[in-house]
Amino acid sequence: MHTAQGPAPQARRFRHPHLPALRLVPVVVCLLLCGCTAGKPPASSASRDRDVPLPIDSVTIHGEVPRNSNLATMLSTQGLATDAVRHVVMAARSVFDPRRLRASQPFSIERSLEGTLRLFEYEIDPDWFLRIMPASAGAAELRAELVPIPKTLEQATAAGTIGGSTPSLFQAMEAAGEGAELTMAMADIFSGEIDFNTELQPDDRFVLTFEKWNREGRPSTYGAITAAEFHNAGRVVRAIRFTTPGGKPDYYDEHGRSLRRFFLRSPLKFEPRITSRYSSQRMHPILHTERAHNGIDYGAPIGAPVVAISPGTVLSATYDNANGRMVRVRHSNGYVSFYLHLSAFAPGVSAGARVAQGQTIGRVGMTGLATGPHLHYGLQRNGAWVDPLSAQRKMPPGEPVPPEALKTFALARDGALAALGQTPSGTH
């Protein structure tokens, strides 16, 4: 677990309210109050006025919930006494189900050196946090409450360029003053058009408009991206957020064509690299024999999320000595996707489970016959292996904006492109 303990609390100081007036009382009283002994000179005026430091009696810890942890375990590892942990969990249950504790969510704990709780706060989601503290000063009973996070919404714009000191999309977005969450959201929008694992080029650039929530006393969070434009290898891809009548918000290009594809360009968010492509013959790195490589290998760090490339049903989530942990997902039109060498399966991923496009189904690993951490991604159609990259390029887009909504879409598009600094003329 990665926790960052804040700076040590400053020692508390106090000033004795009667010391400056000691020269007005009898010498005997002065000796008693000051602890002086015969033969020692009385304390000087300067020493009488000096602040007296008190020892530190509490510790404040800020951190994030670790993976595969529960509330009791997390509190115990932060130094809370066993009884204190039990009381915190009991108090939490009155307003919040501790089983809803989510990894990577921020928390803070203030406790005494003996392990009693003074304050616990956990951010449930962007809108609410859980606060637990003594019901009154010095009381053993704890009070739990759900507290709304005050926030205001603003419309923001960001732009960046790939290259030089910003060779990755993450770095380009960071240089624009925004966070990784916005990077991932933009990559998801363009995932049907651009493979950020392999197709990102120097001098590629982007601009986007988005909602940003400024939260009082807490980091800002992001709402929806309203429009985006990406210049990739000489071509321009635009995305406008629009809700069709009776439908849900989705993203379309300036002509009203859906940016969604039947398959994502990659089962990894990015930024891994292709280490081995689809091939009918390849020298196996461990077995040292030539054999077909029925898929693509992506080099990626252990633990990176692996997502389903299309909606489907999990056929199996198994382990064997060659493939390691492997998930197979059946999609429509006779397709089955394979995800090998995983370090872990995502919760709920088992035979028969339904998964959505982009849903995390596992984590990158190096189980089975693997020389290093990577994902092997394979694809079959009607039982025959196919090249995943070629298959994705042949996939048709999703449903376009229906004809009866095109006029409304045009108004939304023109406003979105104007906000991006673009001229809507020439779009139809």
C-alpha positions in Angstrom: 0.0 0.0 0.0 1.2 3.4 -0.8 0.4 5.9 1.9 1.9 9.3 2.3 2.2 10.5 5.9 1.7 14.2 6.0 4.3 16.5 7.7 4.6 15.9 11.4 2.1 18.0 13.4 3.7 21.1 15.0 4.2 20.7 18.7 1.5 22.6 20.5 2.6 25.6 22.6 1.1 27.5 25.5 2.0 30.6 27.5 1.5 30.6 31.3 -1.0 33.4 32.0 0.5 34.4 35.4 4.2 34.2 34.8 4.7 37.9 33.8 3.1 39.0 37.1 5.3 36.9 39.4 7.4 39.8 40.6 4.3 41.2 42.3 3.8 38.1 44.6 5.9 37.1 47.7 9.2 35.5 47.1 8.1 32.2 48.7 5.1 31.9 46.3 7.3 32.7 43.4 9.8 30.0 44.4 6.9 27.5 44.7 5.5 28.3 41.3 8.8 28.5 39.4 10.4 25.5 41.1 13.4 27.7 42.1 15.7 26.7 44.9 17.7 28.8 47.3 20.9 30.0 45.9 19.7 30.0 42.3 18.9 33.3 40.6 15.3 33.8 39.5 14.4 33.2 35.9 14.8 36.2 33.6 11.8 37.9 32.0 12.8 36.5 28.6 12.8 32.9 29.9 9.5 33.4 31.7 7.8 34.5 28.4 9.3 31.6 26.3 6.7 29.1 24.7 6.8 25.7 26.2 6.6 22.8 23.6 4.2 20.0 24.2 5.0 16.5 22.9 3.2 15.3 19.7 0.2 13.2 20.7 -1.3 12.3 17.3 -0.5 11.1 13.8 -2.3 12.1 10.6 -2.1 9.7 7.6 -3.2 10.3 4.0 -3.4 7.4 1.5 -5.3 5.4 -1.0 -7.2 2.2 -0.4 -5.0 -0.7 -1.5 -6.2 -3.5 -3.8 -7.8 -6.5 -2.2 -8.2 -4.8 1.1 -11.2 -4.3 3.4 -11.9 -1.5 5.9 -10.8 -3.4 9.0 -7.5 -4.5 7.5 -6.7 -1.1 6.1 -7.4 0.6 9.5 -5.2 -2.0 11.3 -2.3 -1.4 9.0 -2.5 2.3 9.8 -1.9 1.7 13.5 -5.4 1.8 14.9 -5.9 -0.4 18.0 -8.1 -3.6 17.6 -11.0 -2.1 19.6 -10.8 1.1 17.7 -11.0 -0.8 14.4 -14.0 -2.7 15.5 -15.8 0.5 16.6 -15.0 2.3 13.3 -16.4 -0.6 11.3 -19.6 -0.7 13.4 -20.1 3.0 13.1 -19.5 2.9 9.4 -22.2 0.3 8.9 -24.9 2.7 10.2 -24.5 4.8 7.1 -22.3 2.9 4.6 -21.7 -0.7 3.6 -18.0 -1.3 4.2 -18.0 -3.9 1.4 -18.3 -1.0 -1.0 -14.8 0.2 -0.1 -13.0 0.7 -3.5 -9.3 0.4 -4.3 -7.4 3.6 -5.1 -10.0 5.9 -3.3 -8.4 8.4 -1.0 -8.7 8.4 2.8 -7.3 10.1 5.8 -6.9 9.0 9.4 -6.0 11.0 12.5 -5.2 8.8 15.5 -3.5 9.1 18.8 -0.1 7.5 19.4 -2.0 4.8 21.4 -4.1 3.9 18.4 -7.5 5.6 19.2 -9.4 7.3 16.5 -9.7 11.0 16.3 -11.0 11.3 12.7 -11.5 9.1 9.6 -12.5 10.3 6.2 -13.0 8.2 3.1 -14.0 9.5 -0.3 -16.9 7.3 -1.5 -17.2 8.9 -5.0 -16.8 12.4 -6.5 -19.9 13.6 -4.7 -19.8 12.1 -1.1 -17.3 11.2 1.6 -17.7 9.2 4.8 -16.6 10.9 8.0 -16.3 9.1 11.4 -15.2 10.8 14.6 -15.9 10.7 18.4 -19.5 11.7 19.2 -18.0 14.4 21.5 -14.6 15.4 22.9 -13.0 12.5 24.7 -16.0 10.2 24.1 -15.5 6.5 23.2 -18.7 6.4 21.1 -18.2 7.2 17.4 -20.5 9.1 15.0 -20.6 8.3 11.3 -22.1 10.5 8.6 -22.2 10.9 4.8 -21.0 14.4 3.9 -21.7 16.0 0.4 -18.6 17.5 -1.3 -19.4 21.1 -2.4 -18.5 21.5 -6.0 -19.0 23.8 -9.0 -19.1 22.9 -12.7 -17.0 24.7 -15.3 -16.5 24.2 -19.1 -12.8 23.7 -19.8 -10.5 23.3 -22.8 -7.1 21.5 -23.1 -4.7 21.0 -26.0 -1.4 19.2 -26.4 1.2 17.9 -28.9 3.1 14.6 -29.0 6.8 14.9 -29.3 9.9 16.4 -27.7 9.4 16.5 -23.9 5.9 15.0 -24.3 6.3 11.8 -26.2 3.2 10.1 -24.8 -0.4 11.1 -24.6 -0.2 11.1 -20.8 2.7 13.5 -20.8 1.1 15.8 -23.4 -2.1 15.9 -21.2 0.0 16.6 -18.1 1.8 19.4 -19.8 -1.7 20.8 -20.6 -2.4 20.9 -16.9 -4.8 18.0 -16.8 -4.8 14.5 -15.3 -4.6 10.9 -16.4 -8.4 10.4 -16.1 -9.0 12.8 -18.9 -6.4 11.1 -21.0 -8.1 7.8 -20.6 -11.5 9.2 -21.4 -10.2 10.8 -24.6 -8.4 7.6 -25.6 -11.7 5.6 -25.0 -13.6 8.0 -27.3 -11.2 7.5 -30.2 -10.5 3.8 -29.4 -12.4 2.7 -32.5 -10.4 5.0 -34.8 -6.9 5.2 -33.3 -4.8 2.4 -31.7 -2.8 4.5 -29.2 -0.6 1.5 -28.6 0.9 1.5 -32.1 -0.4 4.5 -34.1 0.7 7.5 -32.1 3.2 9.7 -34.0 5.4 12.7 -33.3 3.6 16.0 -34.0 0.2 14.4 -33.4 -1.9 16.9 -31.5 -5.3 17.2 -29.8 -7.8 19.7 -28.5 -10.9 18.9 -26.4 -13.6 20.6 -24.4 -14.9 19.0 -21.3 -16.7 19.4 -18.0 -14.6 19.9 -14.9 -15.9 19.7 -11.3 -14.0 22.0 -8.9 -14.5 20.4 -5.5 -14.0 22.3 -2.3 -11.0 21.1 -0.4 -10.4 18.2 -2.7 -8.9 17.6 -6.2 -11.0 18.4 -9.2 -12.7 15.7 -11.1 -13.9 15.4 -14.7 -17.4 15.2 -16.2 -18.1 14.4 -19.8 -15.9 15.3 -22.8 -18.2 17.4 -24.9 -16.0 17.5 -28.1 -12.6 16.5 -29.2 -10.3 16.6 -32.2 -7.2 14.5 -32.8 -4.6 15.0 -35.6 -3.0 11.6 -36.1 -0.5 10.9 -38.9 -1.9 13.5 -41.2 -5.6 12.7 -40.7 -8.1 14.5 -38.5 -10.7 12.7 -36.3 -13.4 14.6 -34.5 -15.8 13.6 -31.9 -19.0 15.4 -30.8 -21.1 14.2 -27.8 -24.7 13.9 -28.8 -27.8 12.1 -27.5 -30.1 10.7 -30.1 -33.9 10.8 -29.4 -34.7 8.0 -26.8 -31.0 7.0 -26.7 -27.9 7.5 -24.6 -25.1 10.0 -25.0 -22.5 8.8 -27.5 -19.8 10.3 -29.8 -20.1 11.0 -33.5 -17.9 12.6 -36.2 -18.8 15.9 -37.8 -21.0 14.0 -40.3 -23.0 12.2 -37.7 -21.3 8.8 -38.1 -20.7 6.8 -35.0 -17.2 6.6 -33.6 -18.0 3.3 -32.0 -16.8 0.1 -33.7 -17.8 -3.5 -33.2 -14.3 -4.1 -31.9 -12.0 -1.8 -30.0 -8.6 -1.2 -31.7 -6.9 -2.8 -28.7 -7.8 -4.7 -25.5 -5.4 -2.5 -23.5 -6.1 1.1 -22.7 -2.5 2.1 -23.8 0.5 2.6 -23.7 1.9 -0.8 -24.3 3.8 -1.8 -27.4 3.4 -4.6 -29.9 6.2 -7.1 -29.3 5.0 -9.8 -31.7 2.4 -9.7 -34.5 0.1 -12.3 -35.9 2.1 -14.8 -38.0 1.7 -18.2 -39.6 5.2 -19.0 -38.5 7.2 -17.7 -35.6 10.1 -19.0 -33.5 8.7 -19.6 -30.0 10.8 -17.8 -27.4 10.7 -20.6 -24.9 10.1 -23.8 -26.9 12.5 -22.7 -29.7 10.4 -24.3 -32.4 8.6 -22.7 -35.3 4.9 -22.5 -34.9 2.0 -20.2 -35.8 1.5 -17.1 -33.6 -2.2 -16.8 -33.6 -2.5 -13.4 -32.1 -0.7 -10.2 -31.0 1.6 -9.8 -28.1 1.4 -6.5 -26.2 4.2 -5.7 -23.8 2.7 -4.0 -20.8 3.4 -3.8 -17.0 2.0 -6.4 -14.7 -1.4 -5.3 -13.4 -2.4 -3.2 -16.4 -6.2 -3.6 -17.0 -7.2 -5.8 -19.9 -10.6 -5.0 -21.4 -13.2 -6.8 -23.6 -12.9 -5.7 -27.2 -16.6 -6.1 -27.8 -19.8 -7.0 -25.8 -20.1 -10.7 -25.3 -20.4 -13.7 -23.0 -17.4 -15.2 -21.1 -16.9 -18.8 -22.3 -14.2 -19.6 -19.7 -11.8 -18.1 -17.3 -9.2 -20.9 -16.7 -5.5 -21.6 -16.0 -3.1 -24.0 -17.7 0.7 -24.4 -17.9 1.0 -23.0 -21.4 -1.5 -20.1 -21.6 -1.5 -19.2 -17.9 -4.6 -17.5 -16.8 -6.8 -17.1 -19.9 -10.2 -15.6 -20.6 -12.3 -16.5 -23.7 -15.2 -14.3 -24.7 -17.8 -15.1 -27.4 -19.1 -12.2 -29.5 -21.8 -11.9 -32.2 -21.1 -12.8 -35.8 -19.1 -15.9 -34.9 -16.2 -14.2 -33.1 -14.3 -15.4 -30.0 -11.6 -13.3 -28.4 -8.7 -14.8 -26.3 -6.7 -13.0 -23.5 -3.7 -15.0 -22.2 -1.0 -14.9 -19.5 -3.1 -12.8 -17.1 -2.0 -12.2 -13.5 -5.6 -12.1 -12.3 -9.2 -12.3 -13.4 -11.4 -9.3 -12.8 -14.1 -9.8 -10.1 -17.2 -11.5 -11.6 -15.5 -12.8 -14.7 -16.4 -16.4 -15.0 -18.1 -18.7 -17.5 -21.5 -17.4 -18.5 -20.9 -13.8 -17.3 -21.9 -11.0 -19.7 -19.3 -8.3 -20.3 -19.6 -4.9 -22.0 -17.2 -3.4 -24.5 -14.3 -1.8 -22.6 -15.1 -3.7 -19.4 -12.0 -4.9 -17.4 -11.8 -8.7 -17.6 -8.3 -9.2 -16.1 -4.9 -7.9 -15.5 -1.7 -8.2 -17.5 0.7 -10.9 -16.1 3.3 -13.5 -17.2 1.6 -16.7 -16.2 2.1 -19.9 -18.3 4.9 -19.9 -21.0 5.9 -16.3 -20.9 9.3 -14.7 -20.8 8.1 -11.4 -19.4 4.9 -9.5 -18.6 2.7 -9.2 -21.6 -0.8 -9.8 -23.0 -1.4 -12.3 -25.8 -4.6 -11.3 -27.6 -6.1 -13.7 -30.1 -9.2 -13.7 -32.3 -11.2 -16.5 -34.0 -14.1 -16.3 -36.4 -16.2 -19.4 -36.9 -13.4 -21.4 -35.3 -10.5 -20.1 -37.6 -7.8 -17.8 -36.3 -7.7 -14.3 -37.9 -5.4 -11.3 -37.6 -7.0 -9.0 -34.9 -5.7 -5.8 -36.5 -7.0 -6.7 -39.9 -10.4 -7.8 -38.5 -10.8 -4.6 -36.6 -10.1 -2.4 -39.7 -12.9 -4.2 -41.6 -15.5 -3.7 -38.8 -18.4 -1.3 -39.7 -19.1 1.7 -37.5 -22.0 1.8 -35.1 -25.4 3.3 -35.9 -25.2 6.9 -37.2 -27.4 9.8 -36.1 -30.9 9.0 -37.4 -32.1 11.3 -40.2 -34.8 12.9 -38.1 -32.2 14.1 -35.6 -29.7 15.5 -38.1 -30.8 19.1 -37.8 -30.5 19.0 -34.0 -27.2 17.3 -34.3 -25.9 20.0 -36.7 -26.7 22.7 -34.2 -24.9 20.7 -31.4 -22.0 20.0 -33.8 -21.5 23.6 -34.9 -21.5 24.8 -31.3 -19.0 22.1 -30.3 -16.6 22.8 -33.1 -16.8 26.5 -32.4 -15.8 25.8 -28.8 -12.8 23.8 -30.2 -11.8 26.8 -32.3 -12.9 25.1 -35.5 -15.0 26.5 -38.4 -18.1 24.3 -39.0 -18.4 25.3 -42.6 -18.0 22.5 -45.0 -19.6 19.9 -42.7 -22.9 18.4 -43.6 
